[in-house]
Amino acid sequence: MRAVRFHEYGGVETLVVEQVPEPRPGPGEIRVRVAAAGVNPIDWKVRSGALREVLPVDLPAVPGREVVGQVDGIGADVRGVSVGDRVFGLGGVTGATAELAVLSAWAPAPATWSDEAAAGAALASVTAMGGLRALGPLSGRTLLIEGAAGGVGSAAVEIAVAQGATVIGTASERNHDFLTSLGAVPTTYGTGLARRLAALAPDGVDIALDTAASGSLADLVAIVGDPARVSTVADHANAPALGVHLVNAENDSTLLAAAGELGRQGRYTPRVERTYPLDRIAEAHTYAERGHTRGKIVVCV
């Protein structure tokens, strides 16, 4: 099969498209024929070697963690899925950007989602849902999302709105119309955030979710008044000292199914900023490394 691989840690020049052996699903896993794969910050961080101390990988490695595609192989002890089913889901830290990929968590992909949208749904939705779940019930509460226009942030906006929260999202001004379309009240990030929030939410902000790791975590604690009412999915460096919830993405089929159900209801649609063919994977990683992505980046296989 064709796949993207990197044989050594480094820049985008290490990415090559080549023929590689087909993966086999183990117990509790399925294999899918990939239609599209998402590109996430962890992909280029793993490829560059920046995470080699905490997330070492065997080289050569296939980048990518999330895909959408049709099931074409089923491992032992797997129930409730059949060959030919269209699913979206998650594998390991690597292995997704290929014609075939093995998943350990998956759910049916809503017919309302294109392949591009479904390819960008899995990691963003489980990350967003995990960060929101740490904050307790959302209905009737005012939620601040820091970094609301990115892949995780935009997913968190729609999911929180669907659960009854009033959402205020920070983003650059060019993304304010985008946040409004998702159901959030937009504001800019950085200096003066507390003052702007006082005008937008006179009764105060109840809870906050950080998806940006922009150095604002202490400010978020001050804004809501209690570290137990702040969660972060991004700021691993500062979360422990501040006592906020630190949430890591989990390969959780239950969360994926919940995201898919919101998709079927028309209440959550993964937003994709750019798509690339497999042969232009280096361009996809280059764009991802720039940051400030609106929604997701997807590679069509």
Secondary structure, DSSP 8 states (H G I E B T S, - for coil): -EEEEESSSSSGGGEEEEE-------TT-EEEEEEEEEE-HHHHHHHHTTTTTTS---SSB---SEEEEEEEEE-TT--S--TT-EEEEE-SSS--SBSEEEESEEEE--TTS-HHHHHTTHHHHHHHHHHHHTT---TT-EEEEETTTBHHHHHHHHHHHHTT-EEEEE--GGGHHHHHHHT-EEE--STTHHHHHHHH-TT---EEEE-S-SS-HHHHHHHHS-GGGEEESS-TTTHHHHT-EE------HHHHHHHHHHHHTTS----EEEEEEGGGHHHHHHHHHT---SBEEEEE-
